[in-house]
């Protein structure tokens, strides 16, 4: 007779939790999943999916302008913020239903409510106790806003999709990918956007060429990007939100977005009472197999604060389920993880930055080009595209690939397979390009750029 109600109890119905629950159930495990909110987590509800839908919407503004160069007369387009919000909400509701059907179809018991750990094998949901041989915490992360005068006046990325009314003047504070994406999106939708970042350049952790290039492109597109700048106070007035900078300047906006980082969503879960160790940021400490300090409790995704990307959480879920309910041969590799940033233009990247590659490999050949895409020879746009390859000279292996330009994520996904497989520069050179495309530049760059020491 089973000694527990379930073989696996999952807390959190985001991408990682749903994938783990579904895959475990399909392997014959008795699985329950508890979720208090909408299924799909951050990515589906207030992250990747709605953000990219709004990015598509923003691109239409520039497309209307560029159409004239190709012979089209499009009149005076009008943007309906309410219609975009309603259509997005309909699509997200559909996806919520898809996630529910995936769980129920696999035989997972879906429990609606906020879960809390009682001990290493017991979870409480709305006063009812459930026991499980294994417990998985996949509760994701949440936006974090630092304390300052006027903190109560600001909003986070979770609030951006249903703002009312549309902010004609928007302040974005932060220099990470979420801040840069929302600055680009709302600029494209017609807002007057001011972006502030305390650092020397946006997108810390990305390749320096990419960082400088996208900053210049965003400014050309109309974003008022101010570096080495921070907010001292925000005050609500009859005219809007009065923003006072640390440097003394003041200006007024309709809304202020703080995209200054995310923290693991671990508060109120009973983790400490159950003996689960947390790090200084509140993330669950796990080993290489996603096992916490309590052997029966596991964690993955943003709540372990390792790599905050939806596909990474999915990969971690597959590896964990394989270990708990399969042969245990599947692993999650954290090298050469591709990612995209949906700024305007997009960023796509995989592998090492130039600085990282030089630290790891020593002698690195750099191939770099930037150019006006064919489309913009008629569009009238001054937007340019950047492409960059990093090659370990000792092995000839391509160890970094970076792009700023239209559909960069779509382009880089395919090259990520090549880098993961260990493709060399010689192999890139021997590959025939598709002409005329921007992507062909990655297989036609022949001369490395001279190295300039910092």
LOTI-26845 format. One record per residue (C-alpha): x, y, z. Coordinates in steps of 0.2 Angstrom, whole numbers. Each point is the difference from the previous one (the first is absolute). Layout:
+-------+-------+-------+
:    px :    py :    pz :
+-------+-------+-------+
:     X :     Y :     Z :
...
+-------+-------+-------+
//
This chain:
+-------+-------+-------+
:    px :    py :    pz :
+-------+-------+-------+
:     0 :     0 :     0 :
:     6 :    18 :    -4 :
:     6 :     9 :    15 :
:    -3 :    17 :    -7 :
:   -15 :     8 :    -9 :
:    11 :     4 :   -15 :
:    17 :    -4 :    -8 :
:     3 :    18 :    -4 :
:    -8 :    16 :     6 :
:     5 :    15 :   -10 :
:    -2 :    18 :     7 :
:    -2 :    12 :   -14 :
:    -9 :    -1 :   -17 :
:    13 :     9 :   -10 :
:    10 :    -7 :   -15 :
:    12 :   -10 :    10 :
:   -13 :    -7 :    13 :
:   -13 :    -4 :   -14 :
:    13 :    -9 :   -10 :
:     6 :   -10 :    15 :
:   -17 :    -5 :     5 :
:    -6 :    -5 :   -17 :
:    16 :   -10 :    -4 :
:     0 :    -9 :    17 :
:   -19 :    -5 :    -3 :
:     4 :    -6 :   -17 :
:    13 :   -12 :     8 :
:   -13 :    -7 :    11 :
:     3 :    10 :    16 :
:   -15 :     7 :    11 :
:     2 :    18 :    -2 :
:    -9 :    16 :     7 :
:     4 :    18 :    -4 :
:    -6 :    15 :    11 :
:    -2 :    17 :    -8 :
:    -9 :    15 :     8 :
:     1 :    11 :   -16 :
:    -1 :    -2 :   -19 :
:     9 :   -15 :    -7 :
:    15 :     3 :   -11 :
:     9 :    11 :    13 :
:    10 :    16 :    -4 :
:     4 :    -5 :   -18 :
:   -18 :    -3 :    -6 :
:    -9 :    13 :    11 :
:    12 :    15 :     2 :
:    16 :    -4 :    -8 :
:     6 :    -7 :   -17 :
:   -16 :    -3 :    -9 :
:    -9 :    16 :     3 :
:    16 :    10 :    -1 :
:     4 :    -7 :   -17 :
:   -18 :     3 :    -6 :
:     2 :    18 :     5 :
:    17 :     1 :    -9 :
:    -9 :    -6 :   -16 :
:   -13 :    14 :     3 :
:    14 :    13 :     2 :
:     9 :    -5 :   -16 :
:   -15 :     4 :   -10 :
:     3 :    19 :     3 :
:    17 :    -1 :    -9 :
:    -7 :   -12 :   -13 :
:   -14 :    13 :    -5 :
:    14 :    14 :    -1 :
:    11 :   -12 :   -11 :
:   -13 :    -5 :   -12 :
:     0 :    16 :    -9 :
:    18 :    -4 :    -7 :
:    -8 :   -16 :    -8 :
:   -14 :     9 :    -8 :
:   -14 :    -1 :    13 :
:   -11 :    14 :     5 :
:    -7 :    -5 :    17 :
:    -8 :    16 :     6 :
:     0 :     4 :    18 :
:     0 :   -16 :    11 :
:    -9 :     2 :    17 :
:     6 :   -11 :    15 :
:   -14 :    -7 :    11 :
:     8 :    -5 :    17 :
:   -16 :    -7 :     7 :
:    -2 :   -12 :   -15 :
:    18 :    -6 :     2 :
:    -3 :    -3 :    18 :
:   -16 :   -10 :    -3 :
:     7 :   -10 :   -14 :
:    15 :    -5 :    11 :
:   -11 :    -5 :    14 :
:   -10 :   -11 :   -11 :
:    16 :    -9 :    -6 :
:     7 :    -2 :    18 :
:   -17 :    -7 :     6 :
:     1 :   -13 :   -14 :
:    18 :    -4 :     5 :
:    -6 :    -2 :    18 :
:   -12 :   -13 :    -6 :
:    13 :    -9 :   -10 :
:    11 :    -2 :    15 :
:   -15 :    -7 :    10 :
:    -4 :   -12 :   -13 :
:    18 :    -6 :    -1 :
:     0 :    -4 :    18 :
:   -17 :    -8 :     1 :
:     3 :   -10 :   -16 :
:    16 :    -7 :     8 :
:   -10 :    -5 :    16 :
:     7 :    13 :    11 :
:   -12 :     6 :    15 :
:    -1 :    19 :    -1 :
:    -3 :     8 :    17 :
:    -4 :    18 :     0 :
:     7 :    10 :    15 :
:    16 :     6 :     8 :
:    11 :   -14 :     6 :
:    11 :     0 :    15 :
:    13 :   -13 :     6 :
:    -4 :    -9 :    17 :
:    15 :   -11 :    -1 :
:    10 :   -10 :   -12 :
:   -14 :   -10 :    -6 :
:   -16 :    10 :     4 :
:    -8 :    15 :    -9 :
:   -14 :    10 :     7 :
:   -12 :     8 :   -13 :
:   -15 :    10 :     8 :
:     1 :   -10 :    16 :
:     0 :   -17 :    -8 :
:    16 :   -11 :     1 :
:     7 :   -10 :   -14 :
:    15 :   -11 :     1 :
:    13 :    -5 :   -13 :
:    15 :   -10 :    -2 :
:     8 :    15 :   -10 :
:    -4 :    18 :     1 :
:     5 :    12 :   -14 :
:     0 :    19 :     3 :
:    -1 :    10 :   -16 :
:    -7 :    16 :     5 :
:    10 :    11 :   -11 :
:     5 :    18 :     4 :
:    -8 :    17 :     2 :
:     5 :    18 :    -4 :
:    11 :     9 :    14 :
:    -1 :    19 :     3 :
:    13 :     8 :    11 :
:    -5 :    12 :    14 :
:    -1 :    18 :    -4 :
:   -11 :    16 :     2 :
:   -15 :    -3 :   -10 :
:     2 :   -19 :    -2 :
:   -19 :    -2 :     2 :
:    -3 :    10 :   -16 :
:     9 :   -12 :   -12 :
:    -5 :   -15 :    -9 :
:     9 :   -16 :    -5 :
:     1 :   -11 :   -16 :
:   -15 :   -10 :     6 :
:   -11 :    16 :    -2 :
:     5 :     6 :   -17 :
:   -12 :   -10 :   -10 :
:   -16 :     7 :     6 :
:     5 :    18 :     4 :
:   -15 :    12 :    -1 :
:     1 :    13 :    -8 :
:    15 :    -3 :   -12 :
:    15 :    10 :     7 :
:     4 :    14 :   -12 :
:    16 :     3 :    10 :
:     8 :   -15 :     8 :
:    15 :    -2 :    11 :
:    10 :   -16 :     0 :
:    12 :    -3 :    14 :
:    13 :   -14 :    -3 :
:    12 :    -6 :   -13 :
:    -3 :   -18 :    -1 :
:    -9 :    -9 :   -14 :
:   -18 :     3 :     7 :
:     3 :    18 :     2 :
:     7 :     2 :   -18 :
:   -14 :   -11 :    -7 :
:   -13 :    11 :     8 :
:     8 :    16 :    -5 :
:     1 :    -6 :   -18 :
:   -18 :    -6 :     0 :
:    -8 :    15 :     7 :
:    11 :    12 :   -10 :
:    -6 :   -10 :   -16 :
:   -18 :     1 :     6 :
:     1 :    19 :     1 :
:     5 :     4 :    18 :
:    14 :    13 :     4 :
:    12 :   -11 :     9 :
:    14 :     5 :    12 :
:    11 :   -15 :     6 :
:    11 :     3 :    15 :
:    14 :   -12 :     4 :
:    13 :     3 :    14 :
:    14 :   -10 :    -9 :
:    11 :     5 :   -14 :
:    -9 :   -10 :   -13 :
:   -16 :   -11 :    -1 :
:    -1 :   -19 :    -1 :
:    14 :    -4 :    12 :
:     6 :   -18 :    -4 :
:    -2 :     2 :   -19 :
:    14 :     2 :   -12 :
:     6 :    18 :     1 :
:    -2 :     3 :   -19 :
:   -18 :    -6 :     1 :
:    -3 :    12 :    15 :
:     7 :    15 :    -8 :
:    -8 :    -3 :   -17 :
:   -18 :    -3 :     7 :
:     1 :    15 :    11 :
:     4 :    11 :   -15 :
:   -14 :    -8 :   -10 :
:   -13 :     3 :    14 :
:     5 :    18 :     1 :
:    -1 :     2 :   -19 :
:   -18 :    -8 :     1 :
:    -5 :    13 :    13 :
:     4 :    -7 :    17 :
:     7 :    13 :    12 :
:    13 :   -11 :     7 :
:    10 :     8 :    15 :
:    14 :   -10 :     7 :
:     8 :     3 :    17 :
:   -16 :     7 :     6 :
:   -12 :    -5 :    14 :
:   -16 :     6 :     8 :
:     0 :     9 :    17 :
:   -18 :     2 :     2 :
:   -17 :    -2 :    -9 :
:   -15 :    11 :     6 :
:   -18 :    -1 :    -7 :
:    -6 :    17 :    -6 :
:   -15 :     6 :   -10 :
:    10 :     0 :   -16 :
:     6 :   -18 :     3 :
:    15 :    -8 :     9 :
:    14 :    13 :     4 :
:    17 :    -9 :    -2 :
:    15 :     8 :     9 :
:    17 :    -8 :    -5 :
:    15 :    -2 :    12 :
:     8 :    13 :   -11 :
:   -13 :    13 :     3 :
:   -10 :     0 :   -16 :
:   -19 :    -2 :     0 :
:   -13 :    -5 :   -12 :
:   -18 :    -6 :    -1 :
:    -6 :   -17 :    -6 :
:   -17 :    -9 :     0 :
:     7 :   -17 :     6 :
:    17 :    -6 :     7 :
:     5 :   -18 :    -3 :
:    14 :    -7 :    11 :
:     8 :   -15 :    -8 :
:    14 :    -1 :    12 :
:     1 :   -19 :     2 :
:    -9 :   -15 :     6 :
:     1 :   -11 :    16 :
:    -5 :   -18 :     3 :
:   -18 :    -2 :     5 :
:     3 :   -10 :    17 :
:    -8 :    11 :    13 :
:   -15 :    -8 :     9 :
:     4 :   -18 :    -6 :
:     5 :    -7 :    16 :
:    17 :    -4 :    -7 :
:    10 :     4 :    16 :
:   -12 :    -9 :    11 :
:     3 :   -16 :   -11 :
:    18 :     2 :     2 :
:     4 :     6 :   -18 :
:    15 :    10 :    -2 :
:    -1 :    17 :    -9 :
:    14 :    11 :    -6 :
:     3 :    19 :     4 :
:   -12 :     5 :   -14 :
:   -14 :   -12 :     6 :
:     3 :   -13 :   -14 :
:    -1 :   -19 :     4 :
:    17 :    -8 :     1 :
:     0 :   -16 :   -10 :
:    14 :   -12 :    -6 :
:     3 :    -5 :   -18 :
:   -15 :   -11 :     0 :
:   -12 :    14 :     7 :
:    -1 :    -8 :    17 :
:    -1 :    12 :    15 :
:     7 :    -2 :    17 :
:   -15 :   -11 :     4 :
:     2 :   -15 :   -11 :
:   -19 :    -2 :    -5 :
:    -1 :    18 :    -5 :
:     5 :     6 :   -17 :
:     0 :    17 :    -9 :
:     4 :     7 :   -17 :
:    -3 :    15 :   -11 :
:     1 :    18 :     6 :
:    -3 :    -5 :    18 :
:    18 :    -7 :     0 :
:     7 :    16 :    -8 :
:    12 :    -9 :   -12 :
:    -5 :     5 :   -18 :
:   -17 :     9 :    -1 :
:    -6 :    -6 :   -17 :
:   -16 :   -10 :    -3 :
:     9 :   -13 :   -11 :
:    13 :    -3 :    14 :
:   -14 :    -4 :    12 :
:    -7 :   -12 :   -13 :
:    16 :    -8 :    -2 :
:     3 :    -1 :    19 :
:   -18 :    -8 :     2 :
:     4 :   -14 :   -13 :
:    17 :    -4 :     9 :
:    -8 :    -1 :    17 :
:   -15 :   -11 :    -6 :
:    12 :   -11 :    -9 :
:    10 :    -2 :    16 :
:   -15 :    -3 :    12 :
:   -11 :   -11 :   -12 :
:    12 :    -6 :   -14 :
:    17 :    -6 :    -3 :
:     9 :    16 :     6 :
:    10 :     2 :   -15 :
:    -6 :    17 :    -6 :
:     9 :    16 :     6 :
:    -2 :    19 :    -3 :
:    15 :     8 :    -8 :
:     3 :    19 :     4 :
:    13 :     3 :   -13 :
:    -5 :     9 :   -16 :
:   -18 :     4 :     5 :
:    -7 :    12 :   -13 :
:   -11 :    15 :     4 :
:    -8 :    14 :    -8 :
:    -5 :    18 :     6 :
:   -15 :     7 :    -9 :
:     6 :    18 :    -1 :
:    -2 :     9 :   -16 :
:    10 :    -6 :    -9 :
:     1 :   -18 :     8 :
:    15 :    -7 :     8 :
:     5 :   -19 :    -2 :
:    15 :    -7 :     9 :
:     8 :   -17 :     4 :
:    17 :    -5 :     8 :
:    13 :    11 :     7 :
:     1 :    19 :     0 :
:    17 :     7 :    -7 :
:     6 :     4 :    18 :
:    -5 :   -18 :     6 :
:     8 :    -8 :   -14 :
:    17 :     8 :     2 :
:     0 :    -4 :    18 :
:    -4 :   -18 :    -3 :
:     9 :    -4 :   -16 :
:    14 :    13 :    -1 :
:     3 :     3 :   -19 :
:   -17 :     4 :    -8 :
:    -4 :     5 :   -18 :
:   -14 :    13 :    -2 :
:   -10 :     2 :   -15 :
:   -12 :    14 :    -1 :
:   -10 :    10 :   -12 :
:   -14 :    12 :     0 :
:   -10 :     6 :   -15 :
:   -17 :     7 :    -6 :
:   -11 :   -14 :    -4 :
:    -7 :    -2 :   -18 :
:   -17 :     5 :     6 :
:     5 :    16 :     6 :
:     8 :     6 :   -17 :
:   -18 :     4 :    -5 :
:    -8 :     2 :    17 :
:     8 :    16 :     5 :
:     5 :    -7 :    17 :
:    17 :     3 :     7 :
:     0 :   -16 :    10 :
:    15 :   -11 :    -1 :
:     4 :   -18 :     4 :
:    15 :    -7 :    10 :
:     7 :   -17 :    -2 :
:    15 :    -7 :    10 :
:     9 :   -17 :     1 :
:    13 :    -5 :    13 :
:    12 :   -14 :    -4 :
:    12 :    -9 :    12 :
:    16 :     1 :   -11 :
:     7 :   -16 :     8 :
:   -15 :   -11 :    -5 :
:    -8 :    10 :   -14 :
:   -16 :    -3 :     9 :
:   -13 :    14 :    -1 :
:    -4 :     4 :    19 :
:   -11 :    16 :    -2 :
:   -12 :     6 :   -12 :
:   -10 :    17 :     2 :
:   -12 :     9 :   -11 :
:   -10 :    16 :     2 :
:   -13 :     2 :   -14 :
:   -17 :    -6 :    -6 :
:    -5 :   -17 :     5 :
:    17 :    -3 :     9 :
:    -8 :   -13 :    11 :
:    -6 :   -10 :   -15 :
:    17 :     1 :    -8 :
:    10 :    -4 :    15 :
:   -10 :   -15 :     5 :
:     6 :   -10 :   -15 :
:    18 :     5 :     3 :
:    -2 :    -5 :    19 :
:    -1 :   -18 :    -6 :
:    17 :     2 :    -9 :
:     9 :     7 :    15 :
:    -7 :   -13 :    11 :
:     7 :   -13 :   -12 :
:    17 :     8 :     0 :
:     0 :     7 :   -17 :
:    17 :     8 :    -6 :
:     2 :    16 :   -10 :
:     6 :   -11 :   -14 :
:   -17 :    -8 :     0 :
:    -8 :    17 :     0 :
:    10 :     5 :   -15 :
:    -4 :   -16 :   -10 :
:   -18 :     3 :     3 :
:   -10 :     8 :   -15 :
:   -10 :    15 :     5 :
:   -18 :     4 :    -5 :
:     0 :    15 :   -11 :
:    -6 :    14 :     3 :
:    -2 :    -2 :    19 :
:     8 :     8 :    15 :
:     4 :   -17 :     7 :
:    12 :    -4 :   -14 :
:    12 :    12 :     8 :
:     4 :   -13 :    13 :
:     7 :   -11 :   -13 :
:     9 :    13 :   -11 :
:    10 :    10 :    13 :
:    18 :    -4 :    -5 :
:    12 :    13 :     8 :
:     1 :     2 :    19 :
:     0 :    17 :     7 :
:    16 :     6 :     9 :
:     1 :    -2 :    19 :
:    -1 :    15 :    10 :
:     6 :    -2 :    18 :
:   -12 :     9 :    13 :
+-------+-------+-------+
//
